[in-house]
Amino acid sequence: MNFKSIFSGFLLILLIVGVLMSGCTSTDKNSSSNVSVQNTSSSSTDRLLKFGELWLITGYDPANNGVFITEKAIVTESLVGATQDFQLVPLLATSWNQTSPTTWRFTIRDGVKFHNGKPMTAHEVKFSLDRAANISAQNRQFMDFKSCKVIDDHTVEIETNKPNPILPHALHYPNMAIIHPDSLNAQGNFIKPIGTGPMVFDSFDQQTRTFTVKKNPDYWKGPVNLSGMVITGIPDSNARALSIEKGEVDFTVDVPMNEVKRLDELPGINVKTYLTPRVYRMAINFNRTPFQDKRVRQAISLAINRTDIVNNVLYGVGAPAKGIFIPQMEWSNKNLDVLPYDPEKAKSLLKEAGYEDINGDGIVEKDGKPFTIDIVSAQERPGLPPMAETIGASLRKIGIDTKVEVMASAASTDRQNAMNFDLIMVPANIAMIPDPSYVIETWYRSDGYSNSGKYSNSTLDALIDDAKQTIDKKERYAKFNALEAMVYDEMICIPIADYGVTIAQKDSVKGYVFDPTAHDLRMDANMTVG
């Protein structure tokens, strides 16, 4: 599947400069200020993979930027891993057990070395988890972190504030990655990531925001195939497509859906699509009076033809949403189906709620005021803008005057944080923590971290708290199935489609295996570049 556009040759110069500079020596500086930092550990003659990343690289401290440094640069690693079907497996921890309702013990893997050659022990684990909890309220909330203490060189004990049966799941989150204290300078400022992963930090150029990593010659899992990567953020999807077409990168992600087939047909390029644990949804601003009426929310949902969106807007890259989880997750409610498309029923529900077209202009009104809304969408993910435009057109057909506003992700986030929106498109990850509580709690609890619309329901909060603290897996999943059905029916947010990710790579790149548990994608150290 394939595609082309115009991308500045300037990026090619930047990539070449990034590779050439990787063999030079410069002074280490504080990377928390995004200043150029460099190591000189390996030869610049190795063939490095040129990776066109989805986002500009603005930081690489795992406590804040774990998705990038853990999953994409693969420099750092977490205590707990996960299989492709979201089952937990040992990683830097070999085992764990709950010793009391609020206490867990983790056995730390022996024989692992940090990139500075020093052994990993329980002391570095405590340092990393304490730091992650102190730096980020989100990290602290996910772990429900109270304290961590060293029992011996290979055992830590973590205490939570309340019973938390999914602490091991939370420690799969990339922000909880383990680093050596030498990652900080004498003043306690982060300067460079010294992790345990298959790639070693080499350099970061502040001006070009090009990030270079080299192979870890002493990786604890064994020899690494990939010599290294030169990673450059390319936020524009058309530019990402052109960069792979022109040979400026070897590997990139999320090219425009309408270009996938053409790109894939080009000599020397192949494009694959994968279903990833992410859902396109619309968050609803519950501070706006119309959306407090369930009939209005239902009408908006009924106006959306999800199958048509997947087939004709996303070009088959994805699937119509069935619930708020993807069917591959064992905890998803398998009794839920794709939400129906019924514009006539949508009009009827609007009329029941008091919205009618009185003057015949095609726009419904209530109390003399036309029903006018906005849909806000970020532009970086290629499926979002055309999806927002299609939904806007569908809502106009049922009488809602809809304005679609497409903007940079940062501006969209600012609008969301300021509650300056009616509906906002959100491509939400649903498996950063492989347990249903991650989504149900953060999206729907009154104080949930990702409760974008500020929905509040004390009864729902209590049910979420009860399910979250249920230890028996069968009983736990049954409770979360019921909660999923409840929020799906209440239309607290509006699921549209399961997210399909596109991976475009040169034919010279071999051995990449997609990891569906990652945020966008996880790079694979077993790849080779011809």
Secondary structure, 3 states (H helix, E strand, C coil): CCCCCCCCHHHHHHHHHHHHHCCCCCCCCCHHHCCCEECCCCCCCCCCEEEEECCCCCCCCHHHHHHHHHHHCCCCECCEEECCCCCEEECCEEEEEEEECCEEEEEECCCCECCCCCECCHHHHHHHHHHHHHHCHHHHHHHCEEEEEEEECCEEEEEECCCCCCHHHHCCCHHHCECCHHHECCCCCECCCCCCCCEEEEEEECCCCEEEEEECCCCCCCCCCCCEEEEEECCCHHHHHHHHHCCCCCEEECCCHHHHHHHHHCCCEEEEEEEEEEEEEEEECCCCHHHHCHHHHHHHHHCCCHHHHHHHHCCCCEEECCCCCCCCCCCCCCCCCCCCCCHHHHHHHHHHCCCECCCCCCCCEECCEECEEEEEEECCCCCHHHHHHHHHHHHHHCCCEEEEEEECHHHHHHHHHCCCCCEEEEEEECCCCCCCHHHHHHHHCCCCCCCCCCCCCHHHHHHHHHHHCCCCHHHHHHHHHHHHHHHHHHCCEEEEEEEEEEEEEECCEECCCCCCCCCCCCCCCCCEEC
